[in-house]
């Protein structure tokens, strides 16, 4: 599948807007970023960079925002059409947001999101 960076980013924003309010309302000091691929060349769909909500102690004064990165190339390589791409972006967003809330990969597997 082929799509410009701008078109892909618009899909990510659209899928973010479709997430339930109770999932995104608690996201404090988090930015969403679209990048082509991880610097290490891995085939990740997304990455959460930050300190999970469950692990925060003194927090709230001067910290850089946590980041949720969605990688464009991995998504495009794995999907055949826009509907499949939207589903995969949605799953990636839920997966990475779950990490923000302190849900690990094992729990995500149990819930069917990994």
Secondary structure as the mmCIF struct_conf table of DSSP 4:
data_model
#
loop_
_struct_conf.conf_type_id
_struct_conf.id
_struct_conf.beg_label_comp_id
_struct_conf.beg_label_asym_id
_struct_conf.beg_label_seq_id
_struct_conf.end_label_comp_id
_struct_conf.end_label_asym_id
_struct_conf.end_label_seq_id
HELX_RH_AL_P HELX_RH_AL_P1 UNK A 5 UNK A 18
BEND BEND1 UNK A 19 UNK A 19
HELX_RH_AL_P HELX_RH_AL_P2 UNK A 21 UNK A 24
TURN_TY1_P TURN_TY1_P1 UNK A 25 UNK A 26
BEND BEND2 UNK A 29 UNK A 29
STRN STRN1 UNK A 30 UNK A 35
BEND BEND3 UNK A 36 UNK A 37
TURN_TY1_P TURN_TY1_P2 UNK A 39 UNK A 40
BEND BEND4 UNK A 45 UNK A 45
STRN STRN2 UNK A 46 UNK A 49
BEND BEND5 UNK A 50 UNK A 50
HELX_RH_3T_P HELX_RH_3T_P1 UNK A 53 UNK A 55
BEND BEND6 UNK A 57 UNK A 58
BEND BEND7 UNK A 60 UNK A 62
HELX_LH_PP_P HELX_LH_PP_P1 UNK A 63 UNK A 65
STRN STRN3 UNK A 66 UNK A 71
HELX_RH_AL_P HELX_RH_AL_P3 UNK A 72 UNK A 78
BEND BEND8 UNK A 80 UNK A 81
HELX_RH_AL_P HELX_RH_AL_P4 UNK A 82 UNK A 100
TURN_TY1_P TURN_TY1_P3 UNK A 101 UNK A 102
HELX_RH_AL_P HELX_RH_AL_P5 UNK A 105 UNK A 111
TURN_TY1_P TURN_TY1_P4 UNK A 112 UNK A 112
#
